[in-house]
Amino acid sequence: MQTQLSATPLSPEFQQKYDALASNIQQLGHLAIAFSGGVDSTLLLKVAHDALGENAVAITARAQMIPAREVQEASDFCNIEHIRHIIMDVDAFAIDGFAENPANRCYVCKTALFGCILQKAADLGFSHVAEGTNTSDLGDYRPGLKALAELSVESPLLKAGLSKADVRELSHALGLPTWNKPSYACLASRVPYGNTITAEKLSAIETAEDLLIEAGFAQVRCRAHGKLARIEVPPAQRVALMEAFTTSDLAARIRNAGFDYVSVDAEGYLSGSLNRTIE
């Protein structure tokens, strides 16, 4: 868990944005937050809890494509903030089409995952579920957004017109430890479309990324091309990564996680880099 900051007064501009977000949430009355522990859903949950108190609940999915560290950080945050938190186990490989990894895998997965979250929320007496999409998420290939719309999942950050930069600045002002947390996507996004997803692949990717994060590379992706691990870090960290590979056993430990070869991507970290394969 990252270091908690002290809250600071909001500027008039961001006070207006905060008020718009809180107003959107208050209108829902009772709200279950699909809580990943990332920067977006953490801000959403914080504001929902401030606005609704016990009428807000966090629901976190625990599944093979979700890093265990993210579930733990979500749990830690809720414990610190005294927010009711439900961890819901989901078998990703029971989702029809998930393992086959089609180009619309995110749609397939989110349809099933949010269906489970909606049912859990209903069982708890909550008629609304919200998630953390913001305006910056609209510019890339994100088939999961279609699933959210079809299921009538609320997106208060998007409705309030908040960008990723806005989310980070508001999070910083509110003293949230996630204000500068790198963005992470589900582990399945590390496997090229059309390549079968297996539990072994996801475990190898998770272990490799955990090793890299522990080595100081917070913004990282391990793309799995068969038995080759293609590591993406920000361009400014490529030299440091190569030095880590040559002066430690980091590469060997990544191979031991389930790969035969380890490579460093020449272009560096790029969110959604595998989307370029979609025609």
C-alpha positions as CSV (number, residue, x, y, z in Angstrom):
1,M,0.0,0.0,0.0
2,Q,1.3,3.4,-0.9
3,T,1.9,6.2,1.7
4,Q,-1.2,8.0,2.8
5,L,-1.1,11.8,2.2
6,S,-2.7,14.6,4.1
7,A,-5.7,16.1,2.4
8,T,-5.3,19.7,1.1
9,P,-7.9,22.3,0.2
10,L,-9.3,22.0,-3.3
11,S,-9.0,24.8,-5.8
12,P,-12.3,26.4,-6.9
13,E,-12.0,24.4,-10.2
14,F,-11.5,21.1,-8.5
15,Q,-14.0,21.8,-5.8
16,Q,-16.6,22.2,-8.5
17,K,-15.6,18.9,-10.1
18,Y,-15.7,17.2,-6.7
19,D,-19.1,18.6,-6.0
20,A,-20.4,17.4,-9.4
21,L,-19.1,13.9,-8.7
22,A,-20.5,13.8,-5.2
23,S,-23.9,15.1,-6.5
24,N,-24.1,12.4,-9.2
25,I,-23.4,9.8,-6.5
26,Q,-25.8,11.2,-4.0
27,Q,-28.6,11.0,-6.6
28,L,-28.1,7.2,-6.7
29,G,-28.9,6.8,-3.0
30,H,-27.4,3.4,-2.5
31,L,-24.3,2.4,-4.5
32,A,-22.0,-0.6,-4.9
33,I,-18.6,0.3,-6.3
34,A,-16.8,-2.2,-8.5
35,F,-13.5,-1.7,-6.7
36,S,-10.2,-2.7,-8.2
37,G,-7.9,-0.7,-5.9
38,G,-6.7,1.4,-8.8
39,V,-6.6,5.2,-9.0
40,D,-10.0,5.7,-10.6
41,S,-12.1,3.3,-8.5
42,T,-10.3,4.4,-5.3
43,L,-11.4,8.0,-5.9
44,L,-14.9,6.9,-6.8
45,L,-15.2,4.8,-3.6
46,K,-13.8,7.5,-1.4
47,V,-16.2,10.1,-2.6
48,A,-19.1,7.6,-2.5
49,H,-18.3,6.7,1.1
50,D,-18.0,10.4,2.0
51,A,-21.4,11.1,0.3
52,L,-23.4,8.0,1.2
53,G,-21.7,6.5,4.3
54,E,-23.0,3.0,5.0
55,N,-25.1,3.2,1.8
56,A,-21.9,2.7,-0.2
57,V,-20.2,-0.7,-0.4
58,A,-17.1,-1.9,-2.3
59,I,-17.1,-5.1,-4.3
60,T,-13.8,-6.5,-5.5
61,A,-13.6,-9.5,-7.9
62,R,-10.8,-12.1,-7.2
63,A,-10.0,-14.0,-10.3
64,Q,-7.1,-15.5,-12.2
65,M,-6.6,-12.5,-14.4
66,I,-6.5,-10.0,-11.5
67,P,-3.1,-9.6,-9.7
68,A,-3.3,-10.8,-6.0
69,R,-1.4,-7.7,-5.0
70,E,-4.3,-5.5,-6.4
71,V,-6.9,-7.4,-4.4
72,Q,-4.7,-7.0,-1.2
73,E,-4.3,-3.3,-1.8
74,A,-8.0,-2.9,-2.3
75,S,-8.6,-4.7,1.0
76,D,-6.0,-2.6,2.8
77,F,-7.6,0.6,1.6
78,C,-11.1,-0.4,2.8
79,N,-9.7,-1.5,6.2
80,I,-8.0,1.9,6.7
81,E,-11.1,3.8,5.6
82,H,-13.6,1.6,7.4
83,I,-15.5,0.9,4.3
84,R,-17.6,-2.3,3.9
85,H,-15.8,-4.5,1.4
86,I,-16.9,-7.7,-0.3
87,I,-14.4,-9.9,-2.1
88,M,-16.1,-12.0,-4.7
89,D,-14.4,-15.1,-6.2
90,V,-14.9,-15.6,-9.9
91,D,-13.5,-18.4,-12.1
92,A,-12.4,-16.6,-15.3
93,F,-12.1,-19.9,-17.1
94,A,-15.8,-20.6,-16.5
95,I,-16.5,-17.5,-18.7
96,D,-17.5,-18.7,-22.2
97,G,-14.9,-17.4,-24.6
98,F,-12.4,-16.0,-22.1
99,A,-9.7,-18.6,-22.7
100,E,-10.1,-18.4,-26.5
101,N,-9.0,-14.7,-26.2
102,P,-10.9,-13.1,-29.1
103,A,-10.5,-9.4,-30.0
104,N,-13.6,-8.6,-28.0
105,R,-12.4,-10.6,-24.9
106,C,-12.8,-7.5,-22.7
107,Y,-16.5,-7.3,-23.7
108,V,-17.0,-11.0,-23.0
109,C,-15.2,-10.8,-19.7
110,K,-16.8,-7.6,-18.4
111,T,-20.3,-8.9,-19.4
112,A,-19.8,-11.9,-17.2
113,L,-17.8,-10.2,-14.4
114,F,-20.2,-7.3,-14.0
115,G,-23.2,-9.6,-14.2
116,C,-21.8,-11.3,-11.1
117,I,-21.1,-8.0,-9.4
118,L,-24.7,-6.8,-10.2
119,Q,-26.1,-10.0,-8.7
120,K,-23.9,-9.7,-5.6
121,A,-25.0,-6.0,-5.2
122,A,-28.6,-7.0,-5.6
123,D,-28.2,-9.7,-3.0
124,L,-26.9,-7.0,-0.6
125,G,-29.8,-4.7,-1.4
126,F,-28.0,-2.3,-3.7
127,S,-29.8,-1.4,-7.0
128,H,-26.9,0.5,-8.5
129,V,-23.4,-0.5,-9.4
130,A,-20.7,2.0,-10.5
131,E,-17.2,1.7,-11.9
132,G,-14.3,4.1,-12.6
133,T,-14.3,4.9,-16.3
134,N,-13.2,8.5,-17.0
135,T,-13.0,10.6,-20.1
136,S,-9.5,9.6,-20.9
137,D,-10.6,6.0,-21.4
138,L,-12.7,6.9,-24.4
139,G,-9.8,7.3,-26.9
140,D,-8.6,3.6,-27.1
141,Y,-10.1,0.3,-28.2
142,R,-12.2,-0.6,-25.2
143,P,-14.9,-3.1,-26.0
144,G,-15.6,-3.5,-22.3
145,L,-17.4,-0.1,-22.3
146,K,-20.1,-1.6,-24.5
147,A,-20.7,-4.3,-21.8
148,L,-21.0,-1.6,-19.1
149,A,-23.6,0.3,-21.2
150,E,-25.6,-2.8,-21.9
151,L,-25.7,-3.7,-18.2
152,S,-26.6,-0.1,-17.1
153,V,-23.5,0.2,-14.9
154,E,-23.0,3.7,-13.7
155,S,-19.8,5.7,-14.5
156,P,-19.9,8.7,-12.2
157,L,-16.4,9.9,-13.1
158,L,-17.3,10.0,-16.8
159,K,-20.6,11.7,-16.1
160,A,-18.8,14.4,-14.1
161,G,-16.4,14.9,-17.0
162,L,-13.3,13.9,-15.1
163,S,-10.2,13.0,-17.1
164,K,-7.4,10.7,-15.7
165,A,-5.4,13.9,-14.9
166,D,-8.4,15.2,-13.0
167,V,-8.7,11.9,-11.1
168,R,-5.1,12.0,-10.1
169,E,-5.2,15.7,-9.0
170,L,-8.4,15.2,-7.0
171,S,-6.9,12.0,-5.4
172,H,-3.8,14.0,-4.4
173,A,-5.8,16.8,-2.9
174,L,-7.9,14.2,-0.9
175,G,-4.8,12.5,0.4
176,L,-5.4,9.2,-1.4
177,P,-2.4,7.0,-1.6
178,T,-3.3,6.0,-5.1
179,W,-2.9,9.4,-6.6
180,N,0.3,8.5,-8.5
181,K,-0.3,4.8,-8.7
182,P,0.5,3.4,-12.2
183,S,-2.4,2.1,-14.3
184,Y,-2.8,-1.6,-14.4
185,A,-5.1,-3.7,-16.6
186,C,-6.1,-7.3,-16.2
187,L,-3.4,-9.9,-16.8
188,A,-5.2,-11.3,-19.8
189,S,-4.4,-8.0,-21.7
190,R,-0.8,-9.2,-21.8
191,V,-1.6,-12.1,-24.1
192,P,-2.0,-11.3,-27.9
193,Y,-5.5,-11.7,-29.2
194,G,-6.1,-15.1,-30.6
195,N,-3.5,-16.8,-28.4
196,T,-5.1,-19.1,-25.8
197,I,-5.1,-17.9,-22.3
198,T,-4.2,-20.5,-19.6
199,A,-3.9,-20.3,-15.9
200,E,-0.2,-21.1,-16.3
201,K,0.3,-18.1,-18.6
202,L,-1.5,-15.7,-16.2
203,S,0.5,-17.0,-13.3
204,A,3.8,-16.6,-15.2
205,I,2.9,-13.0,-16.2
206,E,1.8,-12.1,-12.6
207,T,5.0,-13.5,-11.1
208,A,7.2,-11.7,-13.7
209,E,5.5,-8.3,-13.1
210,D,5.7,-8.8,-9.3
211,L,9.4,-9.4,-9.7
212,L,9.8,-6.2,-11.8
213,I,7.7,-4.1,-9.5
214,E,9.8,-5.3,-6.5
215,A,12.9,-4.3,-8.5
216,G,11.6,-0.7,-8.8
217,F,9.8,-0.8,-12.2
218,A,6.4,0.3,-11.1
219,Q,4.9,1.0,-14.6
220,V,5.5,-2.3,-16.3
221,R,4.0,-4.8,-18.6
222,C,5.1,-8.4,-19.3
223,R,3.6,-9.3,-22.7
224,A,3.6,-13.1,-23.2
225,H,4.4,-14.2,-26.8
226,G,4.4,-17.9,-26.3
227,K,7.5,-18.6,-24.1
228,L,9.0,-15.2,-24.8
229,A,8.4,-12.4,-22.2
230,R,8.5,-9.0,-23.8
231,I,9.0,-6.4,-21.1
232,E,7.7,-2.9,-21.5
233,V,8.9,-0.1,-19.1
234,P,8.8,3.7,-19.8
235,P,11.6,4.7,-22.2
236,A,13.5,6.5,-19.5
237,Q,13.8,3.3,-17.5
238,R,15.0,1.0,-20.3
239,V,18.7,1.5,-19.5
240,A,18.0,0.8,-15.8
241,L,16.2,-2.4,-16.8
242,M,19.0,-3.6,-18.9
243,E,21.4,-2.9,-16.1
244,A,19.2,-4.9,-13.7
245,F,19.2,-7.8,-16.1
246,T,23.0,-7.8,-16.5
247,T,23.9,-7.2,-12.8
248,S,21.3,-9.4,-11.1
249,D,19.4,-12.7,-11.5
250,L,16.2,-10.8,-12.4
251,A,16.0,-12.2,-16.0
252,A,16.7,-15.7,-14.7
253,R,13.9,-15.4,-12.2
254,I,11.5,-14.2,-14.9
255,R,12.4,-17.2,-17.0
256,N,11.9,-19.5,-14.0
257,A,8.4,-18.1,-13.7
258,G,7.5,-19.8,-17.0
259,F,9.4,-18.3,-19.9
260,D,12.3,-19.5,-22.0
261,Y,13.3,-16.0,-23.2
262,V,13.2,-12.4,-21.8
263,S,13.3,-9.4,-24.1
264,V,13.1,-5.6,-23.6
265,D,10.7,-3.8,-25.9
266,A,12.6,-1.1,-27.9
267,E,9.6,1.3,-27.9
268,G,8.9,1.1,-24.2
269,Y,5.7,1.0,-22.2
270,L,2.5,1.6,-24.2
271,S,-0.9,1.1,-22.7
272,G,-2.9,-1.2,-25.0
273,S,0.1,-1.9,-27.2
274,L,-1.4,-5.3,-28.3
275,N,-4.4,-3.4,-29.8
276,R,-2.3,-2.5,-32.8
277,T,-2.7,-6.1,-34.0
278,I,-6.5,-5.5,-34.5
279,E,-7.4,-4.7,-38.1
